[in-house]
Amino acid sequence: MGKVLLETSKPSSSSASSVSATTSSTSVTDTVNGSHQFKITGYSLSKGMGIGKYIASDTFMVGGFLWAIYFYPDGKSPEDNATYVSLFIALASEGTDVRALFELTLLDQSGKEQHKVHSHFGRTLESGPYTLKYRGSMWGYKRFFKRTQLEQSDYLKDDCLSVHCSVGVVKSHTEGPKIYSIAVPPSNINQHFGKLLESEKGTDVSFEVDGEVFPAHKLVLAARSPVFRAQLFGPMKDQNTKQIKIEDIEAPVFKAVLHFMYWDSLPDMQELTGLNSKWASALMSQHLLAAADRYGLDRLRLLCEANLCEDVTINTVATTLALAEQHHCFQLKAVCLKFVAMPENLRAVMQTDGFEYLKESCPSVMTELLEHVARVNEHSVIISRHGNEAILDGSDANGRRVKQRL
């Protein structure tokens, strides 16, 4: 931490009186820390994939940047002739001159806690924190561990390795004196609109859904949904914009859609369905997702996707996957494919009615599912596209020199 004191003096027109003022500011440099644990199963099957080929962890966020761990079972450098395994941490998002501290730990799985640690933390670095110049820059070790020694050590247990990585991104800011502070409450505009819906004051349109009537305000609906905007005010608007009949949607679902458009949040699913079960909530989220797509409510669709991701089960995943495919929910689709492809889930999912529906309604998804199953059976996730190789190379054996592969 550095501290800079700035003294300023203001001369007066006479020598008898003068005014001086002293101000101060503090430059604070610290690290934003985070960690990730990467478990590598099926180590023996990963051997022989080739020098320079690697297994990658999921990306993880620290200090506003994405990072990833890369493990090379046959080593990174041809000159080592697969004698060593290599281990690196790489910047996986856009960034320029990102300064950081790193720690790579191969965990001892015998319980003796004799971990193999390479760390920047807790010691003075002669040249300061390590600087990553661009996306794909790396820090780590080409000769992290001799392979023959690793395979006879306590670091390898049940054909599994466990790596712990810590990253500390260096951040700096300057603090000055706070002369005054006024607390500003968060926006509560959604409360005003929500209460407007509940009061039914000023409503000028109503919707008939499954025999139930829902009053609303045209301007609010038009502001929130491009579909309602066209239906109520566009050149092809409905002739009767006082009462509109809605088909192909259930009344509780439409009520939830209106709730979101006014409150900008999901309603209480238990209260809406009258059932206290995850299955009922998941079913409502599925219907709501379809309605959100129908009315162009992108935020509602993402909220439903997030809920469905948290509640993926054997009984619901197939119908959720079909829904994700039909409504172009790519993130939700990826989660479902990964869940179904797991060996402990696949057979059970195939026995559900939802899986039969998936095969009939979305046959193209079956090809993607087979690809995911094949990847799982390989026991490792290997990125082999040539375009990604440039992201992963960037340091020498000591992790100090960064070069870009063209």
RODO-2510 file (C-alpha; in nm, 4 decimals, decimal comma):
residues 406
     n   res          X          Y          Z
     1     m     0,0000     0,0000     0,0000
     2     g     0,1333     0,3406    -0,0928
     3     k     0,0275     0,6728     0,0482
     4     v     0,0686     1,0096    -0,1214
     5     l     0,0188     1,3335     0,0682
     6     l    -0,0497     1,6389    -0,1456
     7     e    -0,0015     1,9769     0,0181
     8     t    -0,1326     2,2856    -0,1490
     9     s    -0,1090     2,6460    -0,0333
    10     k    -0,3094     2,9378    -0,1566
    11     p    -0,1231     3,2697    -0,1465
    12     s    -0,3155     3,5808    -0,0431
    13     s    -0,2829     3,9341    -0,1738
    14     s    -0,1206     4,0478     0,1519
    15     s     0,1694     3,9068     0,3476
    16     a    -0,0295     3,9360     0,6726
    17     s    -0,2823     3,6651     0,5874
    18     s    -0,2433     3,3404     0,4040
    19     v    -0,4537     3,0250     0,3764
    20     s    -0,3036     2,6785     0,3340
    21     a    -0,4812     2,3474     0,2907
    22     t    -0,3501     1,9933     0,3132
    23     t    -0,5246     1,7149     0,1265
    24     s    -0,4392     1,3486     0,1184
    25     s    -0,5082     1,0403    -0,0849
    26     t    -0,4111     0,6750    -0,0568
    27     s    -0,3236     0,4384    -0,3384
    28     v    -0,4360     0,0883    -0,2440
    29     t    -0,3002    -0,2141    -0,4298
    30     d    -0,4321    -0,5548    -0,3334
    31     t    -0,5353    -0,8863    -0,4834
    32     v    -0,8809    -1,0228    -0,5590
    33     n    -0,8454    -1,3930    -0,4792
    34     g    -1,0290    -1,7033    -0,5931
    35     s    -0,9630    -2,0733    -0,6360
    36     h    -1,0746    -2,3751    -0,8363
    37     q    -1,0386    -2,7485    -0,7741
    38     f    -0,9903    -2,9644    -1,0838
    39     k    -1,0360    -3,3414    -1,0538
    40     i    -0,8859    -3,5543    -1,3318
    41     t    -1,0327    -3,9040    -1,3441
    42     g    -0,9194    -4,1835    -1,5735
    43     y    -0,5576    -4,0677    -1,5719
    44     s    -0,4258    -4,3918    -1,7244
    45     l    -0,6633    -4,3540    -2,0195
    46     s    -0,5385    -4,0020    -2,0883
    47     k    -0,1807    -4,1180    -2,1381
    48     g    -0,0750    -4,1470    -2,4995
    49     m    -0,3061    -3,8737    -2,6281
    50     g     0,0028    -3,6984    -2,7617
    51     i     0,2599    -3,4398    -2,6634
    52     g     0,1029    -3,0935    -2,6537
    53     k    -0,2497    -3,2348    -2,6083
    54     y    -0,4238    -3,1384    -2,2885
    55     i    -0,7230    -3,1847    -2,0620
    56     a    -0,8954    -2,8583    -1,9645
    57     s    -1,0942    -2,7631    -1,6583
    58     d    -1,4114    -2,5591    -1,6764
    59     t    -1,3403    -2,1871    -1,6848
    60     f    -1,3762    -1,9990    -1,3562
    61     m    -1,3988    -1,6281    -1,2740
    62     v    -1,1518    -1,4417    -1,0508
    63     g    -1,1029    -1,0651    -1,0437
    64     g    -1,3281    -1,0072    -1,3445
    65     f    -1,1355    -1,2472    -1,5721
    66     l    -1,1938    -1,6068    -1,6797
    67     w    -0,9240    -1,8662    -1,6069
    68     a    -0,8707    -2,2336    -1,6866
    69     i    -0,6336    -2,5122    -1,5779
    70     y    -0,4615    -2,7240    -1,8454
    71     f    -0,3070    -3,0635    -1,7733
    72     y    -0,0804    -3,2283    -2,0317
    73     p    -0,0549    -3,6054    -1,9562
    74     d     0,2226    -3,6503    -2,2164
    75     g     0,3862    -3,3156    -2,1484
    76     k     0,3809    -2,9913    -2,3413
    77     s     0,7231    -2,9978    -2,5078
    78     p     0,8426    -3,2453    -2,7723
    79     e     1,1996    -3,2245    -2,6381
    80     d     1,0906    -3,3889    -2,3107
    81     n     0,9616    -3,6957    -2,4988
    82     a     0,6627    -3,7476    -2,2636
    83     t     0,8928    -3,7853    -1,9610
    84     y     0,7069    -3,5184    -1,7626
    85     v     0,3455    -3,4119    -1,7130
    86     s     0,2830    -3,0386    -1,7592
    87     l     0,0447    -2,8166    -1,5645
    88     f    -0,0566    -2,4581    -1,6426
    89     i    -0,3072    -2,1890    -1,5502
    90     a    -0,4205    -1,9743    -1,8453
    91     l    -0,6080    -1,6503    -1,8984
    92     a    -0,9235    -1,7617    -2,0822
    93     s    -1,0904    -1,4247    -2,1447
    94     e    -0,9905    -1,1040    -2,3170
    95     g    -0,7388    -0,9027    -2,1187
    96     t    -0,4229    -0,6983    -2,1612
    97     d    -0,1357    -0,6951    -1,9108
    98     v    -0,3325    -0,8744    -1,6404
    99     r    -0,1113    -0,8900    -1,3294
   100     a    -0,1675    -1,1805    -1,0944
   101     l    -0,0267    -1,4212    -0,8373
   102     f    -0,0711    -1,7948    -0,8891
   103     e    -0,0551    -2,1176    -0,6959
   104     l    -0,0770    -2,4693    -0,8395
   105     t    -0,1120    -2,7564    -0,5919
   106     l    -0,1181    -3,1279    -0,6668
   107     l    -0,3035    -3,2753    -0,3715
   108     d    -0,1662    -3,5659    -0,1709
   109     q    -0,4548    -3,8164    -0,1520
   110     s    -0,3037    -4,0378     0,1185
   111     g    -0,4113    -3,8089     0,4033
   112     k    -0,0516    -3,7135     0,4858
   113     e    -0,1047    -3,3676     0,3329
   114     q     0,2355    -3,3749     0,1616
   115     h     0,1023    -3,1658    -0,1259
   116     k     0,3188    -3,0531    -0,4164
   117     v     0,2861    -2,6736    -0,4171
   118     h     0,4192    -2,4071    -0,6530
   119     s     0,3105    -2,0664    -0,5264
   120     h     0,3589    -1,6924    -0,5602
   121     f     0,1625    -1,6277    -0,2400
   122     g     0,3266    -1,5598     0,0942
   123     r     0,6702    -1,4687    -0,0412
   124     t     0,8455    -1,1698    -0,1967
   125     l     0,8756    -1,1815    -0,5756
   126     e     1,1845    -1,0101    -0,7134
   127     s     1,0134    -0,9020    -1,0332
   128     g     0,6670    -0,8549    -0,8833
   129     p     0,3435    -1,0282    -0,9810
   130     y     0,3338    -1,2238    -1,3061
   131     t     0,1929    -1,0358    -1,6082
   132     l    -0,0245    -1,2094    -1,8660
   133     k    -0,0082    -1,0146    -2,1910
   134     y    -0,3099    -1,1468    -2,3794
   135     r    -0,5825    -1,4099    -2,3838
   136     g    -0,4150    -1,7507    -2,3787
   137     s    -0,1065    -1,6403    -2,1827
   138     m    -0,0071    -1,9022    -1,9296
   139     w     0,1858    -1,9613    -1,6095
   140     g     0,2951    -2,3037    -1,5004
   141     y     0,5478    -2,5806    -1,5513
   142     k     0,6341    -2,7895    -1,8539
   143     r     0,8223    -3,0232    -1,6202
   144     f     0,5709    -3,0216    -1,3368
   145     f     0,6283    -3,3831    -1,2347
   146     k     0,8204    -3,6774    -1,3737
   147     r     0,5601    -3,9187    -1,4997
   148     t     0,7135    -4,2392    -1,3603
   149     q     0,7406    -4,0833    -1,0149
   150     l     0,3866    -3,9437    -1,0308
   151     e     0,2409    -4,2850    -1,1089
   152     q     0,4080    -4,4382    -0,8033
   153     s     0,3156    -4,1521    -0,5676
   154     d     0,0295    -4,0764    -0,3284
   155     y    -0,0865    -3,7989    -0,5617
   156     l    -0,2465    -4,0626    -0,7845
   157     k    -0,5284    -4,2580    -0,6231
   158     d    -0,7925    -4,4733    -0,7946
   159     d    -0,6567    -4,3486    -1,1287
   160     c    -0,7460    -3,9946    -1,0242
   161     l    -0,5498    -3,6708    -0,9720
   162     s    -0,6730    -3,3631    -0,7857
   163     v    -0,5373    -3,0165    -0,8623
   164     h    -0,6097    -2,7015    -0,6620
   165     c    -0,5428    -2,3655    -0,8250
   166     s    -0,5449    -2,0220    -0,6602
   167     v    -0,5387    -1,6930    -0,8508
   168     g    -0,4908    -1,3458    -0,7043
   169     v    -0,5603    -1,0698    -0,9569
   170     v    -0,3801    -0,7448    -0,8713
   171     k    -0,6115    -0,4428    -0,8469
   172     s    -0,5267    -0,0814    -0,7626
   173     h    -0,7415     0,2169    -0,6732
   174     t    -0,6968     0,5553    -0,5105
   175     e    -0,8941     0,6600    -0,2053
   176     g    -0,9589     1,0214    -0,1158
   177     p    -1,1465     1,1833     0,1720
   178     k    -1,5246     1,1499     0,1663
   179     i    -1,6703     1,4909     0,2402
   180     y    -2,0289     1,3736     0,2584
   181     s    -2,2445     1,0764     0,1703
   182     i    -2,6139     1,0541     0,0924
   183     a    -2,7784     0,7120     0,0965
   184     v    -2,9854     0,6505    -0,2162
   185     p    -3,2423     0,3697    -0,1875
   186     p    -3,2587     0,1109    -0,4640
   187     s    -3,5186     0,1519    -0,7358
   188     n    -3,8644     0,0253    -0,6426
   189     i    -4,0419     0,1064    -0,9664
   190     n    -4,1491    -0,2577    -0,9909
   191     q    -4,3404    -0,2155    -0,6631
   192     h    -4,5396     0,0719    -0,8141
   193     f    -4,6248    -0,1211    -1,1304
   194     g    -4,7031    -0,4386    -0,9345
   195     k    -4,9470    -0,2570    -0,7088
   196     l    -5,1029    -0,0957    -1,0154
   197     l    -5,1795    -0,4442    -1,1499
   198     e    -5,3202    -0,5584    -0,8158
   199     s    -5,5456    -0,2519    -0,7816
   200     e    -5,6772    -0,2840    -1,1419
   201     k    -5,7031     0,0978    -1,1538
   202     g    -5,6942     0,2435    -1,5024
   203     t    -5,7031    -0,0922    -1,6801
   204     d    -5,8053    -0,0623    -2,0453
   205     v    -5,7720    -0,4162    -2,1790
   206     s    -5,8676    -0,7602    -2,0495
   207     f    -5,7625    -1,1086    -2,1516
   208     e    -5,9834    -1,4161    -2,1400
   209     v    -5,7774    -1,7276    -2,0721
   210     d    -5,9425    -2,0633    -2,0007
   211     g    -6,2559    -1,8901    -1,8752
   212     e    -6,0644    -1,6516    -1,6454
   213     v    -6,0424    -1,2770    -1,7156
   214     f    -5,7238    -1,0775    -1,6461
   215     p    -5,7413    -0,6954    -1,6647
   216     a    -5,4268    -0,5032    -1,7604
   217     h    -5,2879    -0,1786    -1,9020
   218     k    -5,2085    -0,1538    -2,2721
   219     l    -4,9153     0,0827    -2,2322
   220     v    -4,7442    -0,1339    -1,9728
   221     l    -4,7802    -0,4461    -2,1864
   222     a    -4,6627    -0,2633    -2,4992
   223     a    -4,3570    -0,1293    -2,3148
   224     r    -4,2604    -0,4755    -2,1921
   225     s    -4,3413    -0,6994    -2,4873
   226     p    -4,2890    -0,6396    -2,8625
   227     v    -4,5620    -0,8945    -2,9317
   228     f    -4,8212    -0,7091    -2,7215
   229     r    -4,7009    -0,3801    -2,8744
   230     a    -4,7824    -0,5074    -3,2222
   231     q    -5,1084    -0,6667    -3,1075
   232     l    -5,2345    -0,3548    -2,9298
   233     f    -5,0861    -0,0641    -3,1266
   234     g    -4,9337    -0,1974    -3,4484
   235     p    -5,0771    -0,1614    -3,7991
   236     m    -5,2084    -0,5194    -3,7789
   237     k    -5,3537    -0,4764    -3,4285
   238     d    -5,6573    -0,6761    -3,3177
   239     q    -5,9911    -0,5175    -3,4044
   240     n    -6,1123    -0,5648    -3,0489
   241     t    -5,8422    -0,4408    -2,8142
   242     k    -6,0756    -0,4160    -2,5153
   243     q    -6,1089    -0,7904    -2,4547
   244     i    -5,8755    -1,0407    -2,6171
   245     k    -5,9103    -1,4165    -2,6025
   246     i    -5,5811    -1,6044    -2,5545
   247     e    -5,5514    -1,9598    -2,6848
   248     d    -5,2944    -2,2347    -2,6217
   249     i    -5,1916    -2,1155    -2,2760
   250     e    -5,3202    -2,2032    -1,9298
   251     a    -5,4615    -1,9397    -1,6970
   252     p    -5,1965    -1,9795    -1,4181
   253     v    -4,9210    -1,9451    -1,6769
   254     f    -5,0689    -1,6262    -1,8248
   255     k    -5,1168    -1,4897    -1,4725
   256     a    -4,7465    -1,5522    -1,4095
   257     v    -4,6577    -1,3744    -1,7358
   258     l    -4,8549    -1,0658    -1,6280
   259     h    -4,6929    -1,0798    -1,2838
   260     f    -4,3488    -1,0726    -1,4438
   261     m    -4,4332    -0,7844    -1,6801
   262     y    -4,5398    -0,5664    -1,3874
   263     w    -4,3166    -0,6874    -1,1035
   264     d    -4,0109    -0,7856    -1,3142
   265     s    -3,9757    -1,1030    -1,1078
   266     l    -4,1159    -1,4537    -1,0944
   267     p    -4,4207    -1,5173    -0,8770
   268     d    -4,4208    -1,7666    -0,5909
   269     m    -4,4438    -2,0983    -0,7776
   270     q    -4,5930    -2,2840    -0,4808
   271     e    -4,8668    -2,0247    -0,4421
   272     l    -4,9306    -2,0234    -0,8168
   273     t    -4,9551    -2,4015    -0,8597
   274     g    -5,1030    -2,4824    -0,5198
   275     l    -4,8462    -2,7618    -0,4872
   276     n    -4,5354    -2,7804    -0,2723
   277     s    -4,3121    -2,9869    -0,4996
   278     k    -4,0093    -2,9319    -0,7208
   279     w    -4,1828    -3,1244    -0,9966
   280     a    -4,4747    -2,8777    -1,0056
   281     s    -4,2366    -2,5796    -1,0016
   282     a    -4,0310    -2,7299    -1,2841
   283     l    -4,3457    -2,7929    -1,4896
   284     m    -4,4584    -2,4335    -1,4383
   285     s    -4,1122    -2,3070    -1,5367
   286     q    -4,1337    -2,5130    -1,8572
   287     h    -4,4696    -2,3593    -1,9496
   288     l    -4,3476    -2,0120    -1,8541
   289     l    -4,0385    -2,0490    -2,0729
   290     a    -4,2565    -2,1270    -2,3743
   291     a    -4,4800    -1,8274    -2,2947
   292     a    -4,1760    -1,6007    -2,2518
   293     d    -4,0552    -1,6998    -2,5979
   294     r    -4,4029    -1,6435    -2,7395
   295     y    -4,4220    -1,2863    -2,6063
   296     g    -4,0576    -1,1875    -2,6560
   297     l    -3,9770    -1,1629    -2,2831
   298     d    -3,6065    -1,2441    -2,2879
   299     r    -3,5396    -1,1821    -1,9176
   300     l    -3,8299    -1,4066    -1,8163
   301     r    -3,6979    -1,6770    -2,0450
   302     l    -3,3538    -1,6592    -1,8799
   303     l    -3,5081    -1,6718    -1,5316
   304     c    -3,6972    -1,9866    -1,6317
   305     e    -3,3809    -2,1359    -1,7819
   306     a    -3,1950    -2,0718    -1,4559
   307     n    -3,4716    -2,2372    -1,2518
   308     l    -3,4824    -2,5394    -1,4797
   309     c    -3,1022    -2,5755    -1,4639
   310     e    -3,1240    -2,5998    -1,0851
   311     d    -3,4073    -2,8551    -1,0962
   312     v    -3,2830    -3,0966    -1,3640
   313     t    -3,3955    -3,4481    -1,2644
   314     i    -3,4292    -3,7900    -1,4259
   315     n    -3,8042    -3,7405    -1,4764
   316     t    -3,7945    -3,3866    -1,6175
   317     v    -3,4689    -3,3575    -1,8127
   318     a    -3,5959    -3,5047    -2,1420
   319     t    -3,8947    -3,2700    -2,1700
   320     t    -3,6766    -2,9790    -2,0613
   321     l    -3,4216    -3,0699    -2,3301
   322     a    -3,6966    -3,0801    -2,5956
   323     l    -3,8215    -2,7419    -2,4755
   324     a    -3,4707    -2,5937    -2,4861
   325     e    -3,4250    -2,7161    -2,8435
   326     q    -3,7623    -2,5818    -2,9605
   327     h    -3,7104    -2,2380    -2,8051
   328     h    -3,3360    -2,1985    -2,8808
   329     c    -3,2222    -2,2014    -2,5162
   330     f    -2,8626    -2,3016    -2,5810
   331     q    -2,7323    -2,2799    -2,2241
   332     l    -3,0180    -2,4893    -2,0865
   333     k    -2,9751    -2,7381    -2,3703
   334     a    -2,6056    -2,7830    -2,2868
   335     v    -2,6856    -2,8510    -1,9194
   336     c    -2,9491    -3,1109    -2,0120
   337     l    -2,7242    -3,2896    -2,2612
   338     k    -2,4453    -3,3109    -2,0043
   339     f    -2,6861    -3,4474    -1,7413
   340     v    -2,8382    -3,7127    -1,9678
   341     a    -2,4979    -3,8273    -2,0984
   342     m    -2,3724    -3,9179    -1,7496
   343     p    -2,3548    -4,2996    -1,7232
   344     e    -2,5500    -4,3072    -1,3974
   345     n    -2,8386    -4,1097    -1,5562
   346     l    -2,8612    -4,2252    -1,9177
   347     r    -3,0442    -4,5568    -1,8744
   348     a    -3,2987    -4,4133    -1,6280
   349     v    -3,3743    -4,1137    -1,8519
   350     m    -3,4307    -4,3439    -2,1506
   351     q    -3,7110    -4,5181    -1,9572
   352     t    -3,9143    -4,1979    -1,9107
   353     d    -4,2101    -4,0859    -2,1218
   354     g    -4,0295    -3,7581    -2,1769
   355     f    -3,7499    -3,9375    -2,3618
   356     e    -4,0011    -4,0849    -2,6074
   357     y    -4,1382    -3,7347    -2,6635
   358     l    -3,7849    -3,6043    -2,7159
   359     k    -3,7118    -3,8666    -2,9825
   360     e    -4,0345    -3,7877    -3,1697
   361     s    -4,0259    -3,4073    -3,1469
   362     c    -3,6509    -3,3376    -3,1710
   363     p    -3,4772    -3,6222    -3,3583
   364     s    -3,1747    -3,4026    -3,4365
   365     v    -3,0970    -3,3765    -3,0646
   366     m    -3,0317    -3,7510    -3,0517
   367     t    -2,7171    -3,7067    -3,2616
   368     e    -2,5860    -3,4415    -3,0224
   369     l    -2,6696    -3,6642    -2,7266
   370     l    -2,4672    -3,9513    -2,8763
   371     e    -2,1696    -3,7149    -2,9139
   372     h    -2,1939    -3,6169    -2,5458
   373     v    -2,2150    -3,9820    -2,4398
   374     a    -1,9036    -4,0579    -2,6445
   375     r    -1,7124    -3,7745    -2,4757
   376     v    -1,8076    -3,8960    -2,1299
   377     n    -1,6919    -4,2470    -2,2155
   378     e    -1,3485    -4,1148    -2,3057
   379     h    -1,3045    -4,0118    -1,9375
   380     s    -1,1627    -3,6722    -2,0303
   381     v    -1,2558    -3,3538    -2,2044
   382     i    -0,9981    -3,2829    -2,4743
   383     i    -1,0079    -2,9637    -2,6787
   384     s    -0,8418    -3,0369    -3,0117
   385     r    -0,9534    -2,7633    -3,2435
   386     h    -0,6550    -2,5849    -3,3997
   387     g    -0,8069    -2,2450    -3,3264
   388     n    -0,7921    -2,3079    -2,9524
   389     e    -0,4261    -2,4050    -2,9443
   390     a    -0,3185    -2,0408    -2,9571
   391     i    -0,5038    -1,9789    -2,6325
   392     l    -0,3036    -2,2296    -2,4393
   393     d     0,0618    -2,1612    -2,5137
   394     g     0,2607    -1,8841    -2,3657
   395     s     0,5317    -1,9602    -2,1121
   396     d     0,8587    -2,1443    -2,0752
   397     a     0,9336    -2,4240    -1,8331
   398     n     0,9805    -2,1795    -1,5476
   399     g     0,6634    -1,9918    -1,6273
   400     r     0,8318    -1,6527    -1,6764
   401     r     0,8445    -1,5922    -2,0510
   402     v     0,5279    -1,5468    -2,2592
   403     k     0,5239    -1,5886    -2,6320
   404     q     0,2363    -1,6001    -2,8756
   405     r     0,1837    -1,8861    -3,1141
   406     l     0,0817    -1,7776    -3,4622
***
